């Protein structure tokens, strides 16, 4: 009958125990005698050989499993589903990039104190611009939706449009979007100086609420379409003053926008 590794180990352990006891007896009764004198060379070699055999058997024994590491449950992050949206495009008051006759139109509603709007502009928009706007496939329209919870958002929208009066709308828009947490009157003046704007005309534009009607019209258009947060994007095909498309809420990754845009370009959008 074949012995298990555990059974093979037991006589060796008993033998080794006997040798160890002999060693301790030598040391206890003859402390002045060295270990080499107490044990013969043959006995020492025998102990070493049995130690090696026990080590080999121990290595073959199944190891006791440690405590199971249970991975933390992955909590899914709720994603706002893309939905169909018909948006009435009121003419005038909007800034846009890309060809006016592009096959696909994107309308974004933005708030300059919205950090997610800033994240979209700095991380996702550059890819959209390079791959779709600059290639003539997409027209990108920017609309204002300053939220009441953000005290500097309305003035931020004014600052971008006042810079637009001097041909620097998109440059100011980029500075505002990249500094959403530090907006205020001093920041607007500093940005105007960085862009070499006429500081007196820029300040007069903001303080005189020159673009108040355009900003309000943009906000009212958002409310009429049921848009109450930022950023919100409507991507689709413009027909006259109507944009029939897909609504995307939040600063989604570039891949989400790429898929929707590509579906419209290939006629696959529902």
RATACOR-V655799 format. One record per backbone hydrogen bond with DSSP energy under -0.5 kcal/mol. CO is the residue of the C=O (numbers start at 1). NH is the residue of the N-H. If there is no record, write none. Layout:
# RATACOR-V655799
((CO:NH) (CO:NH))
This chain:
# RATACOR-V655799
((4:8) (5:9) (6:10) (7:11) (8:12) (9:13) (10:14) (11:15) (12:16) (13:17) (14:18) (15:19) (16:20) (17:21) (18:22) (19:23) (20:24) (21:25) (22:26) (23:27) (24:28) (25:29) (26:30) (30:33) (34:38) (35:39) (40:44) (41:45) (42:46) (43:47) (44:48) (45:49) (46:50) (47:51) (48:52) (49:53) (50:54) (51:55) (52:56) (53:57) (54:58) (55:59) (56:60) (57:60) (57:61) (68:70) (69:71) (73:75) (74:76) (76:78) (79:81) (83:247) (85:87) (85:245) (87:89) (87:243) (88:90) (95:142) (97:140) (99:102) (104:139) (105:236) (106:108) (106:141) (107:234) (108:110) (108:143) (109:231) (109:232) (110:145) (111:114) (113:115) (114:118) (115:119) (116:120) (117:121) (118:122) (119:123) (119:124) (120:124) (120:125) (124:127) (124:128) (125:129) (126:130) (127:131) (128:132) (128:133) (129:134) (132:137) (132:138) (133:136) (137:104) (139:106) (139:141) (140:97) (141:108) (142:95) (143:110) (147:150) (149:151) (150:153) (150:154) (152:156) (153:157) (154:158) (155:159) (156:160) (157:161) (158:162) (159:163) (160:164) (161:165) (163:166) (163:168) (164:167) (168:172) (169:173) (170:174) (171:175) (172:176) (173:177) (174:178) (175:179) (176:179) (177:180) (179:182) (180:183) (184:188) (185:189) (186:190) (187:191) (188:192) (189:193) (190:194) (191:195) (192:197) (193:196) (197:199) (198:202) (199:203) (200:204) (201:205) (202:206) (203:207) (204:208) (205:210) (206:209) (209:212) (211:215) (212:216) (213:217) (214:218) (215:219) (216:220) (217:221) (218:222) (219:223) (220:224) (221:225) (222:227) (223:226) (226:228) (231:250) (232:109) (233:235) (233:248) (234:107) (235:246) (236:105) (237:244) (239:242) (241:89) (242:239) (242:244) (243:87) (243:245) (244:237) (245:85) (246:235) (247:83) (248:233) (250:252) (253:256) (253:257) (254:258) (255:259) (256:260) (257:261) (258:262) (259:263) (260:264) (261:265) (262:266) (263:268) (263:269) (264:267))
